[in-house]
């Protein structure tokens, strides 16, 4: 189990994931922050990056915020 802090930027041109040396990961998402679309794309992007199923990625806090705490069951 791994917990990571993430800063999300929705409405980006390209979806990307960057790990920073200090502070939260920076994630750019194409989807708008409407009806949970950005959170769904975030979960999909993280599951692909870490090679785990989508059901193993859980947003612990910050579902309605740009700063999130995500738990990944590896």
N, CA, C and O atoms as a CHARMM CRD file, in Angstrom:
* protein
*
  296
    1    1 UNK  N      0.84500  -1.16600   0.00000 PROA 1      0.00000
    2    1 UNK  CA     0.00000   0.00000   0.00000 PROA 1      0.00000
    3    1 UNK  C      0.89700   1.23800   0.00000 PROA 1      0.00000
    4    1 UNK  O      1.87300   1.31300   0.74700 PROA 1      0.00000
    5    2 UNK  N      0.55900   2.18100  -0.82800 PROA 2      0.00000
    6    2 UNK  CA     1.36300   3.38800  -0.96700 PROA 2      0.00000
    7    2 UNK  C      0.42100   4.58400  -1.00000 PROA 2      0.00000
    8    2 UNK  O     -0.59500   4.54400  -1.69300 PROA 2      0.00000
    9    3 UNK  N      0.73600   5.64200  -0.27000 PROA 3      0.00000
   10    3 UNK  CA    -0.04900   6.87900  -0.29900 PROA 3      0.00000
   11    3 UNK  C      0.80700   7.98100  -0.90300 PROA 3      0.00000
   12    3 UNK  O      1.96900   8.15600  -0.53500 PROA 3      0.00000
   13    4 UNK  N      0.22100   8.71600  -1.83000 PROA 4      0.00000
   14    4 UNK  CA     0.94900   9.82300  -2.45300 PROA 4      0.00000
   15    4 UNK  C      0.06400  11.06200  -2.47900 PROA 4      0.00000
   16    4 UNK  O     -1.15900  10.97000  -2.58700 PROA 4      0.00000
   17    5 UNK  N      0.70300  12.21700  -2.37700 PROA 5      0.00000
   18    5 UNK  CA     0.00700  13.49700  -2.49900 PROA 5      0.00000
   19    5 UNK  C      0.09900  13.93000  -3.95900 PROA 5      0.00000
   20    5 UNK  O      1.13500  13.78700  -4.60700 PROA 5      0.00000
   21    6 UNK  N     -1.01000  14.45900  -4.45300 PROA 6      0.00000
   22    6 UNK  CA    -1.08800  14.81700  -5.86400 PROA 6      0.00000
   23    6 UNK  C     -1.68800  16.20800  -6.01000 PROA 6      0.00000
   24    6 UNK  O     -2.63900  16.56300  -5.31300 PROA 6      0.00000
   25    7 UNK  N     -1.12200  16.98900  -6.92300 PROA 7      0.00000
   26    7 UNK  CA    -1.70600  18.27200  -7.30700 PROA 7      0.00000
   27    7 UNK  C     -2.18700  18.11600  -8.74700 PROA 7      0.00000
   28    7 UNK  O     -1.39400  17.83800  -9.64600 PROA 7      0.00000
   29    8 UNK  N     -3.48600  18.29600  -8.95700 PROA 8      0.00000
   30    8 UNK  CA    -4.10400  18.05600 -10.25600 PROA 8      0.00000
   31    8 UNK  C     -4.37000  19.37400 -10.96400 PROA 8      0.00000
   32    8 UNK  O     -4.83800  20.33900 -10.36000 PROA 8      0.00000
   33    9 UNK  N     -4.06100  19.39500 -12.26600 PROA 9      0.00000
   34    9 UNK  CA    -4.39100  20.53600 -13.11900 PROA 9      0.00000
   35    9 UNK  C     -5.32000  20.02900 -14.22600 PROA 9      0.00000
   36    9 UNK  O     -4.85400  19.40900 -15.18200 PROA 9      0.00000
   37   10 UNK  N     -6.62200  20.28200 -14.10800 PROA 10     0.00000
   38   10 UNK  CA    -7.55800  19.82600 -15.13800 PROA 10     0.00000
   39   10 UNK  C     -7.51300  20.70300 -16.39200 PROA 10     0.00000
   40   10 UNK  O     -6.87800  21.75800 -16.40200 PROA 10     0.00000
   41   11 UNK  N     -8.18700  20.25600 -17.43500 PROA 11     0.00000
   42   11 UNK  CA    -8.29700  20.97100 -18.72000 PROA 11     0.00000
   43   11 UNK  C     -6.93900  21.19700 -19.39100 PROA 11     0.00000
   44   11 UNK  O     -6.73700  22.22000 -20.04600 PROA 11     0.00000
   45   12 UNK  N     -6.01700  20.25700 -19.23400 PROA 12     0.00000
   46   12 UNK  CA    -4.69900  20.36800 -19.86500 PROA 12     0.00000
   47   12 UNK  C     -4.78000  19.86800 -21.30700 PROA 12     0.00000
   48   12 UNK  O     -5.71600  19.15100 -21.66300 PROA 12     0.00000
   49   13 UNK  N     -3.82000  20.23700 -22.12200 PROA 13     0.00000
   50   13 UNK  CA    -3.77900  19.77300 -23.51300 PROA 13     0.00000
   51   13 UNK  C     -3.42000  18.29600 -23.58400 PROA 13     0.00000
   52   13 UNK  O     -3.93900  17.56200 -24.42400 PROA 13     0.00000
   53   14 UNK  N     -2.52200  17.86400 -22.68900 PROA 14     0.00000
   54   14 UNK  CA    -2.04600  16.48300 -22.68200 PROA 14     0.00000
   55   14 UNK  C     -2.07000  15.97300 -21.24600 PROA 14     0.00000
   56   14 UNK  O     -1.70000  16.70000 -20.32400 PROA 14     0.00000
   57   15 UNK  N     -2.50100  14.73600 -21.05000 PROA 15     0.00000
   58   15 UNK  CA    -2.45900  14.13200 -19.71800 PROA 15     0.00000
   59   15 UNK  C     -1.03500  13.68900 -19.42400 PROA 15     0.00000
   60   15 UNK  O     -0.40000  13.03000 -20.24700 PROA 15     0.00000
   61   16 UNK  N     -0.53400  14.05400 -18.24500 PROA 16     0.00000
   62   16 UNK  CA     0.83000  13.66700 -17.87700 PROA 16     0.00000
   63   16 UNK  C      0.93500  13.52600 -16.36800 PROA 16     0.00000
   64   16 UNK  O      0.10200  14.03300 -15.61700 PROA 16     0.00000
   65   17 UNK  N      1.98200  12.82200 -15.94200 PROA 17     0.00000
   66   17 UNK  CA     2.22500  12.52600 -14.53500 PROA 17     0.00000
   67   17 UNK  C      3.69700  12.78100 -14.26300 PROA 17     0.00000
   68   17 UNK  O      4.55700  12.20500 -14.93000 PROA 17     0.00000
   69   18 UNK  N      4.00500  13.64700 -13.27900 PROA 18     0.00000
   70   18 UNK  CA     5.39600  13.96900 -12.94300 PROA 18     0.00000
   71   18 UNK  C      5.60400  13.82500 -11.44700 PROA 18     0.00000
   72   18 UNK  O      4.82600  14.34300 -10.64500 PROA 18     0.00000
   73   19 UNK  N      6.66700  13.11200 -11.08000 PROA 19     0.00000
   74   19 UNK  CA     7.04000  13.01200  -9.66800 PROA 19     0.00000
   75   19 UNK  C      8.02200  14.12700  -9.37400 PROA 19     0.00000
   76   19 UNK  O      8.98000  14.33200 -10.12000 PROA 19     0.00000
   77   20 UNK  N      7.78600  14.85600  -8.27800 PROA 20     0.00000
   78   20 UNK  CA     8.69100  15.93200  -7.88800 PROA 20     0.00000
   79   20 UNK  C      9.58100  15.44600  -6.74400 PROA 20     0.00000
   80   20 UNK  O      9.22000  14.52500  -6.01200 PROA 20     0.00000
   81   21 UNK  N     10.72600  16.06600  -6.60300 PROA 21     0.00000
   82   21 UNK  CA    11.67300  15.67500  -5.54800 PROA 21     0.00000
   83   21 UNK  C     11.08100  15.95600  -4.17100 PROA 21     0.00000
   84   21 UNK  O     11.18800  15.13300  -3.26200 PROA 21     0.00000
   85   22 UNK  N     10.47000  17.10000  -4.02600 PROA 22     0.00000
   86   22 UNK  CA     9.80200  17.44900  -2.77000 PROA 22     0.00000
   87   22 UNK  C      8.39700  17.92800  -3.09600 PROA 22     0.00000
   88   22 UNK  O      8.17700  18.58900  -4.11100 PROA 22     0.00000
   89   23 UNK  N      7.46900  17.60100  -2.24900 PROA 23     0.00000
   90   23 UNK  CA     6.09800  18.04600  -2.47300 PROA 23     0.00000
   91   23 UNK  C      5.27900  17.03700  -3.25600 PROA 23     0.00000
   92   23 UNK  O      5.72800  15.91700  -3.50200 PROA 23     0.00000
   93   24 UNK  N      4.07300  17.43600  -3.64700 PROA 24     0.00000
   94   24 UNK  CA     3.15700  16.50100  -4.31000 PROA 24     0.00000
   95   24 UNK  C      3.53900  16.22000  -5.75900 PROA 24     0.00000
   96   24 UNK  O      4.25400  16.99700  -6.39300 PROA 24     0.00000
   97   25 UNK  N      3.04800  15.09200  -6.27000 PROA 25     0.00000
   98   25 UNK  CA     3.20100  14.77800  -7.69500 PROA 25     0.00000
   99   25 UNK  C      2.37300  15.78800  -8.48100 PROA 25     0.00000
  100   25 UNK  O      1.33800  16.24700  -7.99700 PROA 25     0.00000
  101   26 UNK  N      2.81000  16.13700  -9.67300 PROA 26     0.00000
  102   26 UNK  CA     2.05500  17.04000 -10.54400 PROA 26     0.00000
  103   26 UNK  C      1.39000  16.20900 -11.63900 PROA 26     0.00000
  104   26 UNK  O      2.06300  15.50100 -12.38900 PROA 26     0.00000
  105   27 UNK  N      0.07100  16.30300 -11.72000 PROA 27     0.00000
  106   27 UNK  CA    -0.68100  15.53500 -12.70300 PROA 27     0.00000
  107   27 UNK  C     -1.52300  16.49500 -13.52300 PROA 27     0.00000
  108   27 UNK  O     -2.30400  17.27600 -12.98000 PROA 27     0.00000
  109   28 UNK  N     -1.35700  16.42900 -14.83600 PROA 28     0.00000
  110   28 UNK  CA    -2.17800  17.22200 -15.73500 PROA 28     0.00000
  111   28 UNK  C     -3.20100  16.28600 -16.37300 PROA 28     0.00000
  112   28 UNK  O     -2.85700  15.20600 -16.85200 PROA 28     0.00000
  113   29 UNK  N     -4.45700  16.71400 -16.37200 PROA 29     0.00000
  114   29 UNK  CA    -5.56800  15.90000 -16.83100 PROA 29     0.00000
  115   29 UNK  C     -6.30400  16.63300 -17.94600 PROA 29     0.00000
  116   29 UNK  O     -6.57100  17.82900 -17.82900 PROA 29     0.00000
  117   30 UNK  N     -6.63400  15.92900 -19.02200 PROA 30     0.00000
  118   30 UNK  CA    -7.39400  16.53000 -20.11600 PROA 30     0.00000
  119   30 UNK  C     -8.83400  16.85300 -19.71700 PROA 30     0.00000
  120   30 UNK  O     -9.40100  17.85200 -20.15900 PROA 30     0.00000
  121   31 UNK  N     -9.41200  16.00300 -18.88400 PROA 31     0.00000
  122   31 UNK  CA   -10.82900  16.12600 -18.52900 PROA 31     0.00000
  123   31 UNK  C    -11.11000  17.36100 -17.68100 PROA 31     0.00000
  124   31 UNK  O    -10.25200  17.80900 -16.91900 PROA 31     0.00000
  125   32 UNK  N    -12.31800  17.91000 -17.81800 PROA 32     0.00000
  126   32 UNK  CA   -12.71100  19.03300 -16.95700 PROA 32     0.00000
  127   32 UNK  C    -13.13100  18.51700 -15.58500 PROA 32     0.00000
  128   32 UNK  O    -13.50000  17.35000 -15.44500 PROA 32     0.00000
  129   33 UNK  N    -13.07700  19.38000 -14.57100 PROA 33     0.00000
  130   33 UNK  CA   -13.47400  18.95000 -13.22300 PROA 33     0.00000
  131   33 UNK  C    -14.99000  18.98300 -13.04200 PROA 33     0.00000
  132   33 UNK  O    -15.49600  19.67600 -12.15900 PROA 33     0.00000
  133   34 UNK  N    -15.70900  18.24200 -13.87000 PROA 34     0.00000
  134   34 UNK  CA   -17.16700  18.22200 -13.85600 PROA 34     0.00000
  135   34 UNK  C    -17.64600  16.78100 -13.71800 PROA 34     0.00000
  136   34 UNK  O    -17.18100  15.90000 -14.44100 PROA 34     0.00000
  137   35 UNK  N    -18.56300  16.54200 -12.80500 PROA 35     0.00000
  138   35 UNK  CA   -19.17600  15.22500 -12.59900 PROA 35     0.00000
  139   35 UNK  C    -18.15700  14.11500 -12.34800 PROA 35     0.00000
  140   35 UNK  O    -18.39900  12.96600 -12.71600 PROA 35     0.00000
  141   36 UNK  N    -17.03200  14.43800 -11.73300 PROA 36     0.00000
  142   36 UNK  CA   -16.03900  13.42400 -11.39100 PROA 36     0.00000
  143   36 UNK  C    -15.20500  12.91400 -12.55700 PROA 36     0.00000
  144   36 UNK  O    -14.47900  11.93100 -12.40900 PROA 36     0.00000
  145   37 UNK  N    -15.29600  13.56600 -13.72000 PROA 37     0.00000
  146   37 UNK  CA   -14.54400  13.10400 -14.89400 PROA 37     0.00000
  147   37 UNK  C    -13.04000  13.20600 -14.68100 PROA 37     0.00000
  148   37 UNK  O    -12.29700  12.31700 -15.09600 PROA 37     0.00000
  149   38 UNK  N    -12.58200  14.27800 -14.04100 PROA 38     0.00000
  150   38 UNK  CA   -11.15100  14.44500 -13.79900 PROA 38     0.00000
  151   38 UNK  C    -10.65500  13.38300 -12.81800 PROA 38     0.00000
  152   38 UNK  O     -9.55600  12.85500 -12.98800 PROA 38     0.00000
  153   39 UNK  N    -11.44600  13.06400 -11.79800 PROA 39     0.00000
  154   39 UNK  CA   -11.04600  12.02400 -10.84100 PROA 39     0.00000
  155   39 UNK  C    -10.97600  10.65800 -11.51100 PROA 39     0.00000
  156   39 UNK  O    -10.07600   9.87300 -11.21500 PROA 39     0.00000
  157   40 UNK  N    -11.91400  10.36200 -12.41000 PROA 40     0.00000
  158   40 UNK  CA   -11.89700   9.08800 -13.12800 PROA 40     0.00000
  159   40 UNK  C    -10.66100   8.98100 -14.00800 PROA 40     0.00000
  160   40 UNK  O    -10.03200   7.92500 -14.06900 PROA 40     0.00000
  161   41 UNK  N    -10.30900  10.06600 -14.69000 PROA 41     0.00000
  162   41 UNK  CA    -9.11300  10.04900 -15.53400 PROA 41     0.00000
  163   41 UNK  C     -7.85100   9.94300 -14.68200 PROA 41     0.00000
  164   41 UNK  O     -6.89400   9.27600 -15.07500 PROA 41     0.00000
  165   42 UNK  N     -7.84100  10.58800 -13.52800 PROA 42     0.00000
  166   42 UNK  CA    -6.70200  10.48800 -12.60500 PROA 42     0.00000
  167   42 UNK  C     -6.49800   9.04000 -12.16700 PROA 42     0.00000
  168   42 UNK  O     -5.37100   8.54500 -12.18100 PROA 42     0.00000
  169   43 UNK  N     -7.56700   8.36000 -11.78200 PROA 43     0.00000
  170   43 UNK  CA    -7.47500   6.96200 -11.35200 PROA 43     0.00000
  171   43 UNK  C     -6.96900   6.09400 -12.48800 PROA 43     0.00000
  172   43 UNK  O     -6.13700   5.21200 -12.27300 PROA 43     0.00000
  173   44 UNK  N     -7.46200   6.33200 -13.69500 PROA 44     0.00000
  174   44 UNK  CA    -7.02000   5.56700 -14.85500 PROA 44     0.00000
  175   44 UNK  C     -5.53500   5.79100 -15.14400 PROA 44     0.00000
  176   44 UNK  O     -4.79900   4.84300 -15.41600 PROA 44     0.00000
  177   45 UNK  N     -5.10400   7.04300 -15.08400 PROA 45     0.00000
  178   45 UNK  CA    -3.70400   7.38900 -15.34400 PROA 45     0.00000
  179   45 UNK  C     -2.77500   6.75900 -14.30000 PROA 45     0.00000
  180   45 UNK  O     -1.71700   6.23400 -14.64900 PROA 45     0.00000
  181   46 UNK  N     -3.16400   6.80800 -13.03300 PROA 46     0.00000
  182   46 UNK  CA    -2.34100   6.22200 -11.96700 PROA 46     0.00000
  183   46 UNK  C     -2.28700   4.70300 -12.05900 PROA 46     0.00000
  184   46 UNK  O     -1.23800   4.10400 -11.82400 PROA 46     0.00000
  185   47 UNK  N     -3.40700   4.07800 -12.39800 PROA 47     0.00000
  186   47 UNK  CA    -3.40800   2.61400 -12.50700 PROA 47     0.00000
  187   47 UNK  C     -2.51500   2.15800 -13.65500 PROA 47     0.00000
  188   47 UNK  O     -1.84800   1.12900 -13.54400 PROA 47     0.00000
  189   48 UNK  N     -2.49400   2.89700 -14.74000 PROA 48     0.00000
  190   48 UNK  CA    -1.61600   2.57000 -15.86100 PROA 48     0.00000
  191   48 UNK  C     -0.15300   2.76700 -15.47400 PROA 48     0.00000
  192   48 UNK  O      0.68800   1.92500 -15.78900 PROA 48     0.00000
  193   49 UNK  N      0.15500   3.86600 -14.79600 PROA 49     0.00000
  194   49 UNK  CA     1.53800   4.17700 -14.40500 PROA 49     0.00000
  195   49 UNK  C      2.10100   3.14000 -13.43100 PROA 49     0.00000
  196   49 UNK  O      3.24300   2.70500 -13.57600 PROA 49     0.00000
  197   50 UNK  N      1.30000   2.74600 -12.44000 PROA 50     0.00000
  198   50 UNK  CA     1.77600   1.81100 -11.41900 PROA 50     0.00000
  199   50 UNK  C      1.50300   0.34900 -11.77600 PROA 50     0.00000
  200   50 UNK  O      1.90100  -0.54500 -11.02900 PROA 50     0.00000
  201   51 UNK  N      0.84000   0.09000 -12.89100 PROA 51     0.00000
  202   51 UNK  CA     0.59400  -1.28000 -13.33300 PROA 51     0.00000
  203   51 UNK  C     -0.32700  -2.06000 -12.41600 PROA 51     0.00000
  204   51 UNK  O     -0.07600  -3.23000 -12.12700 PROA 51     0.00000
  205   52 UNK  N     -1.38200  -1.42600 -11.96100 PROA 52     0.00000
  206   52 UNK  CA    -2.34200  -2.07500 -11.08100 PROA 52     0.00000
  207   52 UNK  C     -3.75700  -1.82800 -11.61100 PROA 52     0.00000
  208   52 UNK  O     -3.94800  -0.93700 -12.43900 PROA 52     0.00000
  209   53 UNK  N     -4.74600  -2.59100 -11.15700 PROA 53     0.00000
  210   53 UNK  CA    -6.11300  -2.35300 -11.61000 PROA 53     0.00000
  211   53 UNK  C     -6.66700  -1.04400 -11.04900 PROA 53     0.00000
  212   53 UNK  O     -6.19200  -0.54600 -10.02800 PROA 53     0.00000
  213   54 UNK  N     -7.67400  -0.49300 -11.72500 PROA 54     0.00000
  214   54 UNK  CA    -8.28200   0.76000 -11.26900 PROA 54     0.00000
  215   54 UNK  C     -8.87000   0.63100  -9.87500 PROA 54     0.00000
  216   54 UNK  O     -8.90700   1.60500  -9.12200 PROA 54     0.00000
  217   55 UNK  N     -9.33300  -0.56800  -9.52400 PROA 55     0.00000
  218   55 UNK  CA    -9.92800  -0.78700  -8.20300 PROA 55     0.00000
  219   55 UNK  C     -8.89900  -0.69000  -7.07900 PROA 55     0.00000
  220   55 UNK  O     -9.27400  -0.59600  -5.91000 PROA 55     0.00000
  221   56 UNK  N     -7.61000  -0.71100  -7.41400 PROA 56     0.00000
  222   56 UNK  CA    -6.54600  -0.60500  -6.40500 PROA 56     0.00000
  223   56 UNK  C     -6.17100   0.83700  -6.11300 PROA 56     0.00000
  224   56 UNK  O     -5.36400   1.09300  -5.22000 PROA 56     0.00000
  225   57 UNK  N     -6.74400   1.79100  -6.85600 PROA 57     0.00000
  226   57 UNK  CA    -6.44900   3.21600  -6.66700 PROA 57     0.00000
  227   57 UNK  C     -7.66100   3.86800  -6.01000 PROA 57     0.00000
  228   57 UNK  O     -8.77900   3.76200  -6.51300 PROA 57     0.00000
  229   58 UNK  N     -7.43200   4.54800  -4.87400 PROA 58     0.00000
  230   58 UNK  CA    -8.52400   5.13000  -4.09900 PROA 58     0.00000
  231   58 UNK  C     -8.14700   6.54300  -3.67500 PROA 58     0.00000
  232   58 UNK  O     -7.05900   6.75800  -3.13900 PROA 58     0.00000
  233   59 UNK  N     -9.03300   7.50800  -3.90900 PROA 59     0.00000
  234   59 UNK  CA    -8.80200   8.88800  -3.47400 PROA 59     0.00000
  235   59 UNK  C     -9.27000   8.98900  -2.02100 PROA 59     0.00000
  236   59 UNK  O    -10.46900   8.96100  -1.74300 PROA 59     0.00000
  237   60 UNK  N     -8.31100   9.10600  -1.10000 PROA 60     0.00000
  238   60 UNK  CA    -8.64400   9.15200   0.33200 PROA 60     0.00000
  239   60 UNK  C     -9.21200  10.50100   0.73200 PROA 60     0.00000
  240   60 UNK  O    -10.16300  10.56800   1.51200 PROA 60     0.00000
  241   61 UNK  N     -8.63900  11.57900   0.20500 PROA 61     0.00000
  242   61 UNK  CA    -9.14200  12.91700   0.52700 PROA 61     0.00000
  243   61 UNK  C     -8.91100  13.84900  -0.65400 PROA 61     0.00000
  244   61 UNK  O     -7.99700  13.64500  -1.45300 PROA 61     0.00000
  245   62 UNK  N     -9.75300  14.87300  -0.75300 PROA 62     0.00000
  246   62 UNK  CA    -9.60100  15.88200  -1.79600 PROA 62     0.00000
  247   62 UNK  C    -10.34200  15.58400  -3.07600 PROA 62     0.00000
  248   62 UNK  O     -9.91200  16.01900  -4.14500 PROA 62     0.00000
  249   63 UNK  N    -11.45500  14.84800  -3.00400 PROA 63     0.00000
  250   63 UNK  CA   -12.19600  14.52100  -4.23400 PROA 63     0.00000
  251   63 UNK  C    -12.67700  15.76800  -4.96300 PROA 63     0.00000
  252   63 UNK  O    -12.79000  15.75400  -6.18900 PROA 63     0.00000
  253   64 UNK  N    -12.96200  16.84300  -4.23800 PROA 64     0.00000
  254   64 UNK  CA   -13.42300  18.07600  -4.85800 PROA 64     0.00000
  255   64 UNK  C    -12.36000  19.16100  -4.88500 PROA 64     0.00000
  256   64 UNK  O    -12.67200  20.33200  -5.10000 PROA 64     0.00000
  257   65 UNK  N    -11.10500  18.78000  -4.66700 PROA 65     0.00000
  258   65 UNK  CA   -10.01400  19.73800  -4.56400 PROA 65     0.00000
  259   65 UNK  C     -8.91200  19.40000  -5.56400 PROA 65     0.00000
  260   65 UNK  O     -8.87800  18.29300  -6.10200 PROA 65     0.00000
  261   66 UNK  N     -8.01900  20.34300  -5.81300 PROA 66     0.00000
  262   66 UNK  CA    -6.87600  20.07700  -6.68600 PROA 66     0.00000
  263   66 UNK  C     -5.78300  19.31100  -5.96000 PROA 66     0.00000
  264   66 UNK  O     -4.99900  18.59800  -6.58700 PROA 66     0.00000
  265   67 UNK  N     -5.72600  19.45400  -4.64000 PROA 67     0.00000
  266   67 UNK  CA    -4.75800  18.71100  -3.83700 PROA 67     0.00000
  267   67 UNK  C     -5.44700  17.46100  -3.31100 PROA 67     0.00000
  268   67 UNK  O     -6.48600  17.55200  -2.65600 PROA 67     0.00000
  269   68 UNK  N     -4.87600  16.29700  -3.59200 PROA 68     0.00000
  270   68 UNK  CA    -5.49200  15.02900  -3.23500 PROA 68     0.00000
  271   68 UNK  C     -4.48900  14.12700  -2.53400 PROA 68     0.00000
  272   68 UNK  O     -3.27800  14.24300  -2.72500 PROA 68     0.00000
  273   69 UNK  N     -5.01800  13.23800  -1.72800 PROA 69     0.00000
  274   69 UNK  CA    -4.23300  12.15800  -1.12600 PROA 69     0.00000
  275   69 UNK  C     -4.79400  10.86500  -1.71000 PROA 69     0.00000
  276   69 UNK  O     -5.96900  10.54700  -1.53000 PROA 69     0.00000
  277   70 UNK  N     -3.93500  10.12400  -2.41200 PROA 70     0.00000
  278   70 UNK  CA    -4.35900   8.92800  -3.11900 PROA 70     0.00000
  279   70 UNK  C     -3.65000   7.71600  -2.52200 PROA 70     0.00000
  280   70 UNK  O     -2.44600   7.74500  -2.26700 PROA 70     0.00000
  281   71 UNK  N     -4.41800   6.65300  -2.30600 PROA 71     0.00000
  282   71 UNK  CA    -3.86800   5.40000  -1.80500 PROA 71     0.00000
  283   71 UNK  C     -3.86000   4.39200  -2.94000 PROA 71     0.00000
  284   71 UNK  O     -4.85900   4.22600  -3.64000 PROA 71     0.00000
  285   72 UNK  N     -2.72400   3.71500  -3.12100 PROA 72     0.00000
  286   72 UNK  CA    -2.57000   2.72200  -4.18100 PROA 72     0.00000
  287   72 UNK  C     -2.17900   1.40400  -3.53600 PROA 72     0.00000
  288   72 UNK  O     -1.16400   1.31900  -2.84600 PROA 72     0.00000
  289   73 UNK  N     -2.98900   0.37600  -3.76200 PROA 73     0.00000
  290   73 UNK  CA    -2.69100  -0.97100  -3.25300 PROA 73     0.00000
  291   73 UNK  C     -1.90100  -1.71500  -4.32000 PROA 73     0.00000
  292   73 UNK  O     -2.45000  -2.13100  -5.34000 PROA 73     0.00000
  293   74 UNK  N     -0.60700  -1.87600  -4.07300 PROA 74     0.00000
  294   74 UNK  CA     0.25100  -2.54300  -5.05400 PROA 74     0.00000
  295   74 UNK  C      0.37800  -4.01800  -4.76700 PROA 74     0.00000
  296   74 UNK  O      1.06600  -4.73200  -5.49700 PROA 74     0.00000
